[in-house]
Amino acid sequence: MGAPRRLQGTGKRRTLSWLKEPEGQKVPAGLDRKTYKRVYRLLEKVTPLREDCGALCGKLCCRPVRPETGIYLFPGEEAMLRGTEEWLEWTEQQAQEYDFPPSWRGPVYFVRCHGHCPREKRPLQCRFFPLTAHYLPEGHLVLIWETVALPYRCPLLGGRFPLEQAFIEAVAKAWELLLQHPLIEDLVRWDARARQQAARRVVPLTPRPAKKAGGTAPWQIVKVVRFAQ
C-alpha cells in the first residue's frame, strides 16, 4: 500500500475516536475534507511511470510484509475514509508517543492494507511514493526520493526509471496545498532536520523543474533530488 513514513509497532487497537480531544489538551484540527478532495483529484490519474510500476517488483509495496509496516494518514485525512473498510486495518496512536513534531498532539491514524485497495481510495502517502517534500538548509523546498527505511527493495528508488513529469508536477502541486496547514509544514521541517542530522547529502536527479502556475506557493525551486549516504 505504498511506503510507510515510519515503521511502527501496531500498538493497541481501539475504536477510532476520530478527532476527539484528549482530556486537558486541544488537538489542532487537520485540513478540511474539501482540501483533501482537491489533493486526491490532483493525484487520481497520474502515476510514477507510464506503465504499471508494480510489474517491476510484483507489487511489493501492496503486500502486508510485516505487521508493523504501513503508513500514517495526514491530519484530517481520515475524513476521506469511513474507518470500516474491509481492505484497511486501522490503529489509533497518540502522536506525542511517536516521532512527530511537538505541535502534533492527540490521535494519529496508522493504516495498513490487506494487499489490495480501491485505487480511488488510496491514502496520500501511497499516491506520493516514491517522492516526498523536503526543505534544504537554505530554505528551498524540493521534492526528494523517499528516504524512509523499507522492508523491501523498491526499483523506483534506484533511479533506473525516470519518473513521469506529469506525476512530479502533480505531487508538487499537492504538497503546495498541504503545506498551507501549519501541522504539515511542521512535519516537513521536522523530517528535513532528521535527514540533515543523519548527514545525508543532496544530489540533483533532474535539471528540469516542475512548472508552477502562479500563486504565492512556498516553493522557491521544485526539482527532484535524491539522498546519498
CORNOR-V518314 format. One record per helix or strand. SS is the DSSP state (alpha for helix, beta for strand). FROM is the first residue (numbers start at 1). LEN is the number of residues. Records with the same first field share a line. If there is no record, write none. Layout:
SS: FROM-LEN  FROM-LEN
//
This chain:
alpha: 33-10  54-4  60-3  77-4  95-3  119-3  124-5  155-4  165-14  182-16
beta: 71-2  88-7  107-7  131-5  141-5  201-4  224-5
//
